[in-house]
């Protein structure tokens, strides 16, 4: 999970756009609306893809009972990601209690307090 320039939490693995788009810079350099205008090419399939909001991910992809690992790529987004997870709790609950199948991974030595 990364944060855009306008604060939207999105799913994007790489630190920069160079590998999958003809643009430089990081996700944080663009607003979400600007990112939607950038063609993203899926590395494995070569097909065009979109950068997905974390909220939209939960609404669309938590229906299958699949385990998810959500890796926090940017610093200081832990609380915001947890807020999205908990705000989607009713959606998740309706889809096989997926809340128990979400792992949130971040590489920090200190713990967050809610």
C-alpha positions as CSV (number, residue, x, y, z in Angstrom):
1,X,0.0,0.0,0.0
2,X,1.2,3.5,-0.9
3,X,-0.2,7.0,-0.4
4,X,-0.8,9.3,-3.4
5,X,-0.1,13.0,-3.4
6,X,-3.7,13.7,-2.4
7,X,-3.7,11.1,0.4
8,X,-5.5,8.2,-1.3
9,X,-4.2,4.7,-0.3
10,X,-3.5,2.6,-3.3
11,X,-2.1,-0.8,-4.1
12,X,1.2,-0.5,-5.9
13,X,4.3,-2.6,-5.3
14,X,7.1,-0.7,-6.9
15,X,8.8,2.4,-5.3
16,X,8.6,4.2,-8.7
17,X,6.5,4.1,-11.8
18,X,9.4,3.5,-14.2
19,X,9.1,-0.3,-14.5
20,X,5.4,-0.4,-15.4
21,X,4.7,3.0,-16.9
22,X,6.4,5.6,-19.2
23,X,6.5,8.0,-16.3
24,X,9.1,8.8,-13.6
25,X,8.5,9.5,-10.0
26,X,6.8,7.8,-7.2
27,X,3.1,7.3,-6.4
28,X,3.4,10.1,-3.9
29,X,4.3,12.5,-6.7
30,X,0.8,12.2,-8.3
31,X,-2.8,12.6,-7.3
32,X,-5.0,9.6,-7.7
33,X,-6.8,11.2,-10.7
34,X,-3.4,11.9,-12.3
35,X,-2.4,8.2,-11.8
36,X,-5.6,7.1,-13.6
37,X,-4.4,8.9,-16.7
38,X,-1.1,7.0,-16.8
39,X,-1.1,3.7,-18.7
40,X,0.2,1.0,-16.3
41,X,1.4,-2.2,-18.0
42,X,1.0,-5.4,-15.9
43,X,4.5,-6.9,-15.7
44,X,3.5,-10.5,-16.0
45,X,0.7,-10.3,-18.7
46,X,1.7,-7.1,-20.6
47,X,-1.9,-6.0,-20.4
48,X,-3.0,-2.5,-19.3
49,X,-4.0,-2.3,-15.7
50,X,-5.3,0.4,-13.2
51,X,-3.9,1.4,-9.9
52,X,-6.5,0.3,-7.4
53,X,-7.6,2.2,-4.3
54,X,-7.4,0.1,-1.1
55,X,-11.1,0.8,-0.4
56,X,-12.1,-0.4,-3.8
57,X,-10.0,-3.5,-3.3
58,X,-11.9,-4.5,-0.2
59,X,-15.2,-3.8,-1.9
60,X,-14.4,-5.9,-5.0
61,X,-11.9,-8.6,-4.1
62,X,-12.9,-9.8,-0.6
63,X,-15.6,-12.1,-1.8
64,X,-13.6,-15.2,-2.6
65,X,-12.4,-16.2,0.9
66,X,-8.8,-15.7,-0.1
67,X,-6.1,-14.8,2.4
68,X,-4.5,-11.4,1.6
69,X,-1.1,-10.0,2.7
70,X,-1.2,-6.2,2.6
71,X,2.3,-4.8,2.7
72,X,2.7,-1.2,3.8
73,X,5.3,0.3,1.5
74,X,5.3,3.9,2.6
75,X,6.1,5.2,6.1
76,X,3.5,6.4,8.5
77,X,0.4,4.9,6.8
78,X,-0.3,2.2,9.4
79,X,-3.2,3.9,11.1
80,X,-4.8,5.0,7.8
81,X,-4.6,1.5,6.4
82,X,-6.1,0.0,9.6
83,X,-8.9,2.6,9.4
84,X,-9.7,1.5,5.9
85,X,-9.7,-2.2,7.0
86,X,-12.0,-1.5,9.9
87,X,-14.3,0.8,7.9
88,X,-14.8,-2.1,5.5
89,X,-15.4,-4.5,8.3
90,X,-19.1,-4.8,7.4
91,X,-18.2,-5.6,3.8
92,X,-15.6,-8.0,5.0
93,X,-18.0,-9.6,7.5
94,X,-20.5,-10.2,4.7
95,X,-17.8,-12.0,2.7
96,X,-16.8,-14.9,4.8
97,X,-15.4,-12.9,7.7
98,X,-12.4,-12.1,5.6
99,X,-11.1,-9.8,8.4
100,X,-9.5,-13.0,9.8
101,X,-7.8,-13.6,6.5
102,X,-6.0,-10.3,6.1
103,X,-2.3,-10.0,7.1
104,X,-0.9,-6.5,7.3
105,X,2.9,-6.4,6.9
106,X,5.2,-3.5,7.7
107,X,8.8,-3.3,8.4
108,X,9.2,-1.0,11.4
109,X,10.9,-1.7,14.7
110,X,8.3,0.2,16.7
111,X,4.6,-0.6,17.2
112,X,1.6,1.6,16.5
113,X,-1.0,2.5,19.0
114,X,-4.6,3.0,18.1
